[in-house]
Amino acid sequence: MAKRVSVGRRIADDITPKKGFDALFSNTPVHQPTSTTANTKKYEKGTFYFDPDDLAQLEKVWLQLMSQGIRCNKSEIASILLSAGLEEHERNPANSPLSQRLTGKRRRS
């Protein structure tokens, strides 16, 4: 049986030198924990606000997938859809759904 790892040690192992905006624009790689298994993906918590209609549609899709026997949660669905949208924006920024939906919004000055 493996020795238990203290909470303090787990927290120290999970601390990354840079997170968020700084991690996106630095040349220093962000620390990736090595204690995850091959089938487990570690997610980070984020807080976002959603349109109520989008949340209702997310719930509907989740229920449909569950009724098909696909075990998932709404966070996984949102993460997959977010990744797909960001990939599409990287491929074609001028015509991506993101750019089209945000066109006409006030820009920061």
Secondary structure, DSSP 4 states (H G I P E B T S, - for coil): -PPPPPHHHHHHHH--S--THHHHT-SSPPP--S---TT------------HHHHHHHHHHHHHHHHTT----HHHHHHHHHHHHHHHHHH-GGGSHHHHHHTTSPPP-
